Every structure is written in structure tokens, then in C-alpha cells.
Amino acid sequence: MAGTKLRFGAFIAPFHPIDENPTLAIERDLELVQWMDKLGYDEAWIGEHHSAGYEIIASPELFIATAAERTKHIRLGTGVSSLPYHHPLMLADRINQLDHITRGRVMFGVGPGALPSDAHMMGITVTKQRDMMDEALDVLVPLLRGEKVTKKTDWFTLNEAQLQMTPFTRPGVEIAVASQVSPTGARAAGRHGAGLLSIGATSTGGFNALASNWAICEEMARASGQTVDRGGWRLVGPVHIAETREKARENVRFGLEKWIYYFAEVAALPLAPMEGDAVDALVDSGLAVVGTPDDAIAQIERLQEQSGGFGAFLQLGHNWADFDNTKKSYELMARYVFPRFQELNVNRKASLEWSRDNRTAFVAETVQAVGSRIAQHAQEKGTENIAPEVLALIGDAGAASKAAQ
């Protein structure tokens, strides 16, 4: 019997250098999600950012609505909606509308907001963002279940607020809370019985915190009368694979330097390697896979061992390679990595081995069946028109019959 099926997807911030056409860059992001849908990926999560030039999707909801029209099966999530930037009622209403438009394919990823420059432009104090996320999530969960909510904080008010439409997904849209190293996301996920979205799962700090963050999530769930499921836990990590390690390394030279520049000089997230060869640093630290399908398999197995088990692995969309090689990398994941964790070939392997182990008996039965028919024809019509090598099968059939007995 097949076991639990690990899901696969992508976390698309995205990261687009400022030397290219942004309109075409967003179009490629849409094409990537279409490609993933065709390949059988389960999920795509789309970011929200408003500054710094690289992460240029401002509204994941607009992107998801467009992608939903172009795809058939893949589920689409906000990765993530920055809760302090939105009035909870307006955000809940947009997500609920997407739930109906996508016929239940939308997921709601939430977080406090990753770029301090975004918060600065809106006059939001960075140190208050996590408290604001908690306050927003307290009302978003019941709102998305169709309940009526009244609440007043120092930044939003709800007076008998209720969505006009009941949710398409019952009891409500799936919610996942972003987590890096601190326990903030794990606590919020546990308190609401939501999923956990470990965005920095392969960074040193994020990797080391996987087991403890899940323990915190479970502890908070128990204390809050909730339950959490490892199937709703998603781990994110950068991957680029090719037929050989050498080819993968060559591919990522296309855009890796620009990605490193963004994290080293602009973004307030210390993800990029700072010393030595960049590819060596990424691979040796465990942050990224730049190699073959076997290397990707090894990374996921490493994450499984460290975490104790999770429900989905999401590739970080990074644009290290050109688009053709990026699509090829995603294809190789689907062809050679998915089967290892989804038990797609378990029955095929068992069938092949069974057929191999019984080949002698099956060949004997086939020879016997064919030889019997030749003998029957020879008895009825004679052997004049039968080739000698065909006639020999009559004798082979007798030998096969004795062998089968």
C-alpha cells in the first residue's frame, strides 16, 4: 500500500534584477506556474512586497486570480500577505472572493511583513509588526469562517463585521503562518490550528530551529484547544538541478551574482553567502541545492530527518538560471525527485521484479501455447507451408511443458 504523499511546490517572492523588463518578468512568473501545473506540482505561493526593486509582485491576490484562469489543478497561496499592511475585513473579503473564483484552490499565507522599507513607507513601526500580525490573525480566522466579529485595536476597528459570502471552502480557507527562526510564527500557527510555512528552512538558523519550532507549534495548539498536522507544514529551500553538477553550476552563473547582491546589499535578510565561491558556500552550508536530482533527494531527506516529518517541500523561486534552464530544473524535479517521496513507482517496481523472478515459467508457458497451436495446424493441414524454425517450436513446446511441470 502507498504511504503518505509528500507535496511539492514553489515559493515565488519573486527576485527579478532591475536590468530587465518588469512586465515580462511577471509574465514569466505566470508561465512558471503554468509549467508547474502541467508537471503536476501541488502548490505555488506568491509574495507581497512594495519596495527594494527585486520582489515586484505587490498583490498576490491579483497574480493568483490571473494564474487561476491559466491553470487547472495547482493550488495557489499568498506567500505571504503582510497583515499589518491591510485592514483585516478588506483582506478577508479579497481572500474569500478568491476562494470562490478558484473553486477552493486558494491558500492564505500570512506574516508580519519581511521588508522594513515597506513598513517605513507606511509609517509602521517594525517592532510592532508581529503584534499587529497577531491582532489581525485573531479576527481573520473567524471572519474567513463566515462569523461576525467586533474588535477595536489601535490600528483597526471592526463593528459587527461579517463577510457577505460564506466561504467556498468549509469551514474556511487553509491558513499558513510564515516562520523563520523565531517562535513567532510557530506560536501563532499553534494558537489558531493553522499550517506552518518555514521560509528559511535550509538556512543555518532556520534548519536548527525546525524541530523546536514544531514543538512550540504543537504546545501552543494543545494550550489553545487546537490541533496541528505535520501535513500542513511546508519547508522552503533554494534548488537548481541539471543532468550533472557541472551543468547546474554553469546554469546558475546566469543570475546568482545579482541575487547575492540583493541579499548582501539591499534586503534586510542575511541569506546570501558573503565569502569565497558563491556556489560552494551555498552548497556546503546546506542552504541550497545546485546539482542533480540525487542531490535534491538528499536535501529533502536531510530536512525530513531534522524536522521529524513535514507535508510539502517548496522550491524558492530565485531566477539563478535563465528561463529555459529554470523550467528544465523544475521538470527534473517532477520526473526524478517526486517519485522518490510520493511512492509513484512502488507498484511498478514490484511488478517488474515479480515478472523478472517468474520469467522462466512465463516464457515456458508462452512457448507451450505457441507450439501447441503449430502442432494443431500441422495435424490438420500438414507441414508443407510451415518454416523449419517454426516447426521446431513444437519440440520446444514439449520441453517447455515438462519444464513447467
N, C-alpha and C positions, 0 to 999 in steps of 0.2 A: 504494500500500500504506500502511496506517496505521502510524504510528510508535509510540514509547513512550507509554504512557498515564499521565499524572500522576494520582496518587490524591488523594482529598480526605477530610478527617475533622475531628474536633474534639478539643480538649484541655480536658477538663471538670474543673477543680480541685475544686469549683465555687466561686463567690463569691456568697454569699447574705447580705444585710444582716440585722441582728439584730431588725428590726421586724416580721418575718413568721414564719409558722408553719413550723418547720424540717421537719416531716413532709411538708407539702405541697410544700415547696421540693425535697426529694429526689424526690418523685413527679414533679415537673415535669422534673427531670433525666432520669428514666427515660423520660418521654414524649418528651423531645427526642431521645433515642437511637432510640426507635421511629420518630419522624418522619424522622430521618436515614436509617434503614434503608429506609423507604418511598421516599425521594427518591433512593436509590442511592449514598449516601455509603459510603466504603470502611472507615473506621475511627473508633472512639471510644476515647479514653484517659481513664481515671478516676483522680483523685488520691487521695492518702492524707495526711490531716492530723489533728492531735489537739488543737489549741489555736487561740486567736485568734478563734473565733466565726464566721468567714465561710465557711471551707473545711470543710464539715461532714461530708464522707464520710470515715469512719475506716478502712473496709475496702473497698478497691476490689474485692477478690475477692467479697464479698457482693453488691455492686452488679452486678458482671459476671454472676454466677450468675443474678440476677433478670432482668437485661436480656437474657441469652441465651434465656430462656424466652419473652420477648416479641418477639423479632426473628428474622429468617430468614437474613440474609446478612452483615450488618455484622460486622467483626472488632472484638474488644474487648480493650483493653490496660490494664494497670496504669500509671497516669501520674502519679507513679511509685511503686513500692514503695520505701520508705526502708529500705535494707538494714541499717543499724546498729540498727534497732528490732526485728529478728527473728532468731531462731536460724535459720541457713541451712537446716537439714533441714526444719524446720516450714514455712518459706516455700516451699521447693521442693516439698514434698508437696502444699500447697494449690494451687500453680500447676499441678502435674501433674494433680491431680484436675480442675481447671477445663479443662485441655486435653482430658480425656475427656468431661466434661459438655457442653462446647461443640462437640465433634467437630472440634477443631482451630482454632476461631475465636479462641482467646485469644492475646494477646501479652504479653510480660513486660518492662515498662519499669522500669528501676532507677535509683536515685540515692542520694545520701548523706543526704537529708532537707533540706527547704527552710526550715523554721521553727525558729530557735534555741529558741523556747519549748517546742517538742515535746521537743527533746533535753534541755533543762533539767529537765523533769518526770521524765525517766527517768535523770537523773544521768549523761548522756553529754556528754563534753567536745566542744564544737563543733569545735575544731581537730583532733580525732581522727576526725571523721565520714568524711572522704574516704579515710583509710587503712582504716577499718573497711569502707567500701564495697568497696574493692579486695580486701580479705581475704575478704569474703563472696562476691564475684563469682568469685574463684578456685575456690571449691568449688561454687557454684551451677551453673556451666556444666557440669561433669561430672556432677553429681547429676541435672540435668534431661535428660541423655543416657542416664540409667539406669546410670551407672557407680558403683563403690564408692569411697568417699573416707574417708581417715583424715587428720585435721589438728587441731592444737591451737594456739589463739591465746590472747591474754589475755582474750578475751571469749566464745569458744565453743570447744567440743570436738566432734570427730566421730571416733567409733571404728567403723571398718568400716561407715560409714553408706551406705545404699543405699535408694532408693525401692522400695516394694513392687511398684508397677506400672511397666512400661516406658512410655515416652511414647506418646501417641496420634500426635503429630506427629513424624515422623522427619527428621533424627536427634534433634531436640528442639524445644521451643517457641522461637519467634523472640524474641530478646532485643534491647532497645534501651537505650542508656545516655543519661541526661539530660546536657545540656550547656548552659551559659550563655555565659560569656565566657572563663573559664579553660580551660586544656587538659586538665583532669582527666577530663572525660567522653570527650573525643576519644581520649586515651591509653588509657583502659580499653576503649573500643569497639574500637580497633585491635588491642589486645593479645589480645582474645578473638574477633575477627572478627564483632563484633556490630553492630547498627544504631546510628545516632546520632540523638538526639532533641533538636534545638536549640530549647529552650523560649523563649529570648529572642531569636529570630532577627531581629525587627524593631526591637528597642531599638538605640540607637546603638552601644553596645559589642558587643552580640551580632551585629549586622549587619556591623560592621567585622571581626569575628573569624571570619566564616563560612569564607572561603577558607583562612585559616591553620589553623583547627581541622580542616578536612577534610584538609589536607596532613599535619597531625600524625597524624590517624587512619590515613591510608594508610602513613605512615612507620612507625608502631608495628606495623601489620599485617605489613608486609614483614619487620621485625626479629623478629617473633614467629612467622613461618611461616604467617600467616593471610592471608585476602583480605577486602576490604570492598567493598561495592557501593553506588553512589550511590542505587540504588533503595530501599535501606534507610535512607536519610537523610530525616528528617522535620523540617520547619521550621514553627514555631508563630508566629502573629500574630493580634492582635485585628481583627475585621472586623464592621461592621454596615452593610448596604446596604438601599436602598429604591429606589423608582422615580425619585426625584430626590435631589440632595444636600440640598436644604432639608428634605425629609421625613425623611431619615436623621438629620439634625442634631436635628430635633424629636423623633424617636423616642428618641434616646439620653439626652435630658434626664431621662427617667424614672428611670434608675438610675446614671448616670455619676458624679454627685457622691458617692454612697455608696461606689462603687468607688474613687474617688480618695482618699476619707477613709481607707479601709482601707490603701492602699499608702503614703499620706503619714504616717499616724499610728500604724499598728499593725504591719503586716508589715515584715520586715527586707529588703524588695526595693524598690529605688528605681525603680519603673516609672511611677508617675503623674506627670503634669506638675505643676509647682509654681507657675507664674506665668502670668498672662494668661488668656485664654479657653481653657477646657479642651479643647474640640473642636479649635480652631485649633492648639493645642500638640500634640495627638495626631497630627493630620494632617500638620502642617508638619514635624514631626520624623521622619515616616516610621514611627512606632511603630504607628499604627492606620489602618485604612480606615473612614471614616464618609462614605459617598457612594453611588455607583451601581455596578452590575456592571462598568462600564468602569473605575472606579477600582480595584476588586478585581483585575481583569485586569492593570492597570498595576502594582500592588503585587507580584503574583506574578512578572511579567516582570522587575521590578527585582530580586527575590530570585534569580531564575534567573541573571541576568547577574552578580550579585555572587558567588554561590556556585559557579557553573560547572555547576549542574545538581543536582537532588535528586529524590527519589521521591514525596514526599507533602507537601501543604500542609494544616496543621491550624489551624482557627479556634480561637482562645482563647475558651472559654465565659466570658462576662463579665456577662451579665444587665444590660446597659446599657438595653435596651428592655424593654417589657412582653412577656409570653409570646407573644401573638399576633403582634406585630411581629418578635420574635426568630425565630419559626417562618417568617414571611414572608421574612426575610433569608436564612435557610438555603435556602428554596425558590428564591429568586432566584439564589443561588449555583449551585444544581443546574441551573436552567433556562438560565442565560446565561453562567456562568463555566466550568463543567465542559466544555462543548463546545469552548471555545477551546483547552483544554490536553489534551483527550482525543481530538481529531480525530473527534468524533461525527458531524459534518456534512460531512466531506470528500467522501464519495461522493455525498451528496445535492446538494452544490453542483456537483460535476462533472456529475451527471445533469441538473440544472436548466439549466446552461449549454449542455450538448450539445443538449438538447431545444429551447432557445431558438435556438441557432445553426442548427438544422435545421428550424425551424418552417415555413418556406415550403414546403419539399419535403414535409413530413408533411401539411400542410393540403391540398396538391395531390393527394397520394395518397388522402386521405380523400374529397375531393370527387369524384375519379375513380371511386372504388369505389362511392360512393352513386349517382352519376349513371349508372353502368353498370347498376346494379340497376333504377333507374327506367326506363331505356331498354328493358331486357329485359321489364319488366312491361308497358310501353306497347305493345311489339311483340306481346305475347301477348294482352293484354286490351283494348287501346285506351287512349285518354287521357281518356275521358269522366269518370271519377271522380278524376282527378288534378288537384290545385290548380295554377294557373298558375305560382306561385312554385316549386313542386316540379318542374314540367316544365322550368323554367329551369335546373335543375341538370344537365340532360342536356347543354345547351350549355356550362355551366361545366366539366363533366367533360371535354369535348373540349379546351377551352382548358387545363385542368389537365394533361391528358395531354401536350399539346405543350410545356407549361412544364417538366414533369418530364423530358421528353426533352432 
